Amino acid sequence: MRSSLRVRVFSAAVTLALALVLLDGLWHFFSWAIVHAIWSVPRGADGAPDTDLCRAAIGRGACWAVIGEKFRFILFGFYPHALQWRSAIVVALFVLLFALSLNPRFWRPALVAVWLAVLALVAVLMWGGVFGLEFVAADQWGGLPITLILATFGLALSFPLAILVALGRRASGLPVIRWIAVAYVELIRGVPLISLLFMASVMLPLFLPEGIDINKLLRAQLAFILFAGAYLAEVVRAGLQALPRGQQEAAAALGLSYWQATRLVVLPQALRHVIPMLVNTFIGFFKDTSLVLIIGIFDLMTTGRTATLEPRWQGFGNEVYLLLAAIYFAFCFAMARISRLLERRLNEPHLPIVEPA
Amino acid sequence: MAVAALRPRALLWQALALGVVAGVIAVFSINASHHLAARHIATGFGFLSAAAPIPIGESLITYTPSVSTYGRALLIGVLNTLKVAIPGCLLATLLGTLIGIARLSPIALLARLAALYVELLRDLPLLLQLLFWYGVFQTLPAPRQAMRPLPGVFLSNRGLRVPDLVWQPGFTGVALALLGGIGLSFFLARRTALAPGLAVRLGAFLPVLLLPAATLALYRPAFRVDWPALHGFNFQGGASLSPEYAALLTGLVLYTTSYVAEIVRGGLAAVARGQWEAGAALGLPRGAVLRLVVLPQALRLIIPPLTSQYLNLVKNSSLAVAIGYQDLVSIADTTLNQTGQAIEGVALIMAVYLSISLTISLAMNFYNARLARQAG
C-alpha cells in the first residue's frame, strides 16, 4: 500500500541488520561444521578409535568421526550386525508405503490390503524365523525401524478403534456407548503420553494373568495404539461433522442400513476430507515415539543418546543430535509439505467425486 | 432419544459395551490383587504419609529427605510442574505472538526467518530439543569461570544465579496494588480508547504506576538484596535457576512458540483486509484499529487452538523426567519404584494432569464465551 520513505528506510535497516546477524551465524556454523571439522580419527594399537584429535578441536570444529563410527548403531541399534540389511529393507518399505499412501491416485480400498501386506512383511523381516531367515528377538531390535514401527503400527492398528469411537460419540440413540467413547477420548487426551507409557511398562504386567509375559516393545506399542486411537477419533469425528446430514438421510432413503450407509456413503467421504489432518496427526505420533527413551526402549532417539554416553565419545552430543535432527526433520518436513499440497488439492472447487467403494 | 435408547437392539448393544468394559476392569483388578498379594505389596494411598527418602534438588516449600512424607514430595512435584508450566505458557504466548506477527511482516527477510523458525522447531521432537538445551546448559563454564552478563548475575554449569530481593511483608501489599492497578488501567483504557487527546489515552495507564507507588510510600518496606557470591566451588546467596529447569523452560517455550506463532498468524490473516480499511475510514488510528477491530475478531479464532497448546505445554512438561528436573512425573516415578505401588503412582499422575487440563479448559472456555458474547 502506501509506503512512505520513512517506512522504506526502516525496512531496509531491519533487513540489513537481520542479514548481518544471519551471515555471522552461518559463517560460525560453516567454520565449525566444515572448515575446522574432524572427519575421521586414527585407530590406536588396540584397534579402538583414538579421539584425542576430536577432543583438541572441541568448541572449534565438529567431530564427524563420531557419526562415522556410530551410525550403524544409531540407525539399527543392537540388531545383529550381519542381519542389519533386513532392518534397512524395513525402513525402505515404510518410506515406500508412506509415498504410496500420500498419493491420491492410490486412495482406493486396495490400499488397505497393501498396508496389511507391508506390515506383515515388516514383521517377517524383523522377527525372522521363517523362510530361512534367522530369528531375532524383539529386545534386540533398535534404531530407526523401532521409531517407524511404533508410529506406523500405532496408526494402522488404532484406526479401526478410532472409527468405532468416533461413530460411538455420535450415536444419538445409544447414551451408554456415547459416554464410554467420550470418557475414553477425554481421559487419554487429558494425560501426558508418558503416563500411558508408564502404565504399559509398570502397570500392565500386574493386570495380566500369571504366566502371560508380554514383551516390553509390544506393551509400548499397545500404549501407542491406545494413545493414537483417542487423537485419531477426534480427527475422524471432525470429518463426520463436516459431512452434511443429507448424505446419511439420502442413504437411509435408499434403504441402506446404518452400517451399509456408514461403510459405503459416510466414511469414504468423511475420511477423504480429513486426510491432511490425518497426516499432521501422524507427524505428531512420529515425533512422540521418541518418548520411549524414558522407559528404555531402543528407538532412534535412545540409540543416539546411548551413542553420546559412551565414555570415549562423550562431549560430542551435538554432532549426534544434528544427525537425529536431520533424520526426524526429513520425515516430518516431507510429510508436512505433502499434507499441505493435499489440503490445497482437496479444497479445490472442482474436486472429482470418487465412486464409493 | 430416550425412546430410541429403550429399543431392544439399542439396549442390547449398550449392555454389551458396558459388559465388555466392566469385564475388562474386573479381570484386571482380580489379576492385580492376586499379583500384589503374591509380592506382598500394600495397596491404597497409605504410603502418602510415610517418610520419603527421595533427595529433591529444588523445591518451593521446605523438604527434608527421610523426614518429610511422600505426600509432601509429590506436592513439590506438582509445584515444580506448575513452576515451569505457568511461565512457559506466558513466555510462549508472548514470543509466539511476536513471531506470528513477524510472519506477516512486509519485510521479506523477517517473514522468511520467522517461517524458517516455525518449520524447523515444529518438525523436530521436543525430547531431542530438550536434550540439546540440557547439553548446552551443561557445557557452560564451571562456577569459578562463570559468565557474568550483568553485575551480580552468574551463568555457569550450576545454572543461573541472580540477586534476590529479600521478601518483606509490605511487598505483598505492593504486589496486590500492582495487580489492582493493572486491572483498573485495563478498565480505563477500554473506556478511553476512542478519546480524542493522547494525554487522556495515556492517562488511563497511570494507575499501574500510582497504586504501587502509593502503597510503597505507605508501608516503606526495607529493601534488602541478597547478592550471590562464589564460596569454594559453588555460589551462595541469591536466587538460582537449575540448569535442568532452564533447559526445560527454554525447550518447552521455543517448541510451543512455533505452534502459537502459526495460530496467531492464522487468526490475524483470517480477519479480512477490509476490516483494517473500514477502521481507517472511520478515522481511527492504526493502533486503535488493531485493538478495537482486528484483535477482537482474531482472538475468537485464536483462543480455542491456543488453549490446546497450553494443555500440550502442561502435558509436555512431563518430559522433565528425561533431563532430571523433578516434576510430578519424575517424583511419582521414584515413588512408585520405592514403594512398588505402580497403580497408585500412575493413577496420581493421571489425576493431577486431568485436573490441570480440566481447569485450563474451563477457564479458557469461560473467557471464550465472554469474547463471543461481547462480539455477538
Chai-1 contact restraints between the chains, C-beta under 6 A:
chainA,res_idxA,chainB,res_idxB,connection_type,confidence,min_distance_angstrom,max_distance_angstrom,comment,restraint_id
A,S11,B,I107,contact,1.0,0.0,6.0,A-B,restraint_1
A,V14,B,I107,contact,1.0,0.0,6.0,A-B,restraint_2
A,T15,B,I107,contact,1.0,0.0,6.0,A-B,restraint_3
A,T15,B,L109,contact,1.0,0.0,6.0,A-B,restraint_4
A,L18,B,L109,contact,1.0,0.0,6.0,A-B,restraint_5
A,G173,B,A4,contact,1.0,0.0,6.0,A-B,restraint_6
A,G173,B,A5,contact,1.0,0.0,6.0,A-B,restraint_7
A,G173,B,A10,contact,1.0,0.0,6.0,A-B,restraint_8
A,L174,B,A10,contact,1.0,0.0,6.0,A-B,restraint_9
A,L174,B,Q14,contact,1.0,0.0,6.0,A-B,restraint_10
A,P175,B,A5,contact,1.0,0.0,6.0,A-B,restraint_11
A,V176,B,Q14,contact,1.0,0.0,6.0,A-B,restraint_12
A,V176,B,L18,contact,1.0,0.0,6.0,A-B,restraint_13
A,I177,B,Q14,contact,1.0,0.0,6.0,A-B,restraint_14
A,I177,B,A17,contact,1.0,0.0,6.0,A-B,restraint_15
A,I180,B,A17,contact,1.0,0.0,6.0,A-B,restraint_16
A,G190,B,L354,contact,1.0,0.0,6.0,A-B,restraint_17
A,G190,B,S357,contact,1.0,0.0,6.0,A-B,restraint_18
A,V191,B,M350,contact,1.0,0.0,6.0,A-B,restraint_19
A,V191,B,Y353,contact,1.0,0.0,6.0,A-B,restraint_20
A,P192,B,K315,contact,1.0,0.0,6.0,A-B,restraint_21
A,P192,B,S318,contact,1.0,0.0,6.0,A-B,restraint_22
A,P192,B,Y353,contact,1.0,0.0,6.0,A-B,restraint_23
A,I194,B,S318,contact,1.0,0.0,6.0,A-B,restraint_24
A,I194,B,V329,contact,1.0,0.0,6.0,A-B,restraint_25
A,S195,B,V346,contact,1.0,0.0,6.0,A-B,restraint_26
A,S195,B,I349,contact,1.0,0.0,6.0,A-B,restraint_27
A,S195,B,M350,contact,1.0,0.0,6.0,A-B,restraint_28
A,F198,B,V346,contact,1.0,0.0,6.0,A-B,restraint_29
A,M199,B,V346,contact,1.0,0.0,6.0,A-B,restraint_30
A,V202,B,A342,contact,1.0,0.0,6.0,A-B,restraint_31
A,M203,B,A342,contact,1.0,0.0,6.0,A-B,restraint_32
A,M203,B,I343,contact,1.0,0.0,6.0,A-B,restraint_33
A,M203,B,V346,contact,1.0,0.0,6.0,A-B,restraint_34
A,L206,B,A32,contact,1.0,0.0,6.0,A-B,restraint_35
A,L206,B,H35,contact,1.0,0.0,6.0,A-B,restraint_36
A,F207,B,F28,contact,1.0,0.0,6.0,A-B,restraint_37
A,F207,B,N31,contact,1.0,0.0,6.0,A-B,restraint_38
A,F207,B,A32,contact,1.0,0.0,6.0,A-B,restraint_39
A,P209,B,N31,contact,1.0,0.0,6.0,A-B,restraint_40
A,K287,B,P125,contact,1.0,0.0,6.0,A-B,restraint_41
A,S290,B,P125,contact,1.0,0.0,6.0,A-B,restraint_42
A,S290,B,L127,contact,1.0,0.0,6.0,A-B,restraint_43
A,I294,B,V321,contact,1.0,0.0,6.0,A-B,restraint_44
A,I294,B,A322,contact,1.0,0.0,6.0,A-B,restraint_45
A,G317,B,G135,contact,1.0,0.0,6.0,A-B,restraint_46
A,Y321,B,F132,contact,1.0,0.0,6.0,A-B,restraint_47
A,L324,B,L128,contact,1.0,0.0,6.0,A-B,restraint_48
A,A325,B,L124,contact,1.0,0.0,6.0,A-B,restraint_49
A,Y328,B,L124,contact,1.0,0.0,6.0,A-B,restraint_50
A,Y328,B,P125,contact,1.0,0.0,6.0,A-B,restraint_51
A,F329,B,D123,contact,1.0,0.0,6.0,A-B,restraint_52
A,C332,B,D123,contact,1.0,0.0,6.0,A-B,restraint_53
A,F333,B,D123,contact,1.0,0.0,6.0,A-B,restraint_54
